[in-house]
Amino acid sequence: MTVEEIKAAIPKLTLEQRAELARCLHGWEDDEWDAQLKRDLAAGKLDKLLKKVDMDISQGNLSDLP
């Protein structure tokens, strides 16, 4: 089965079947990138960046992506 076939079949699923599919797709364990990001967040390595983002948001310094 191809990805296109799977995508075409999804609208035909019942609500319960879609929920089951969503649980299946989102149930994977974190990969190494996810684990590293969590370690970096816990260690405070992203605090400076997150403060800048919060400041930009509060000041309205946002723009849409092209």
N, C-alpha and C positions, 0 to 999 in steps of 0.2 A: 504494500500500500504506500502511496506517495503522500507527501505533506499536503499537496493540493487536494487529494481525495479525502484526507482527514479533515481539512478545513471545510470542505463542502459538506461533510457529514455532520459537523457540529450543530448547525441550525436545526437539524432533524431530530436531535436528541431531546428527551424530556428534560424538565428542570432538574429532576433527581439525577439523571444520567450526566448532565452537565456539571452538577455539583461533585459527583463522583470523579469525573474527569479532572476537574480543577484540583481536587484533593490529591489525585495521583500526580499531576504535573507539578504541583507546588510542594510535594512531600519529600523531594530529594534532600539529602543532607548537604550541608554547605561544602563547597569545594575549597581548595587551599586559598584561593583569593578571598572568599568570604571569611574564612577563618582568620586570615591575616588582617583584614579590615577590622574585624571585631577586636583583635589583639591591639591594633593601633588605636582604636577608639578608647578602649579600656585604659591604655597607657597614656592617654591625653595627647597623642601625637597629632591629632586633628583639631584640637581645641582652638588654635589660632585661626585656622581656616573657617571653622564653624562660627566663630565670633564675627569674622568678616562677613560671612554670608548673612547672619542675623542682622548685622548693621546695615548691609546693603538692602535687605528686605524692608527694614523699618524706615529707611530713608527713601524708599521707592526707587532705588537705583537698579531697576531690572529692565531687561529688554527681551523681546521675543526672539527666539532663534529663527534664523532665515529659513 
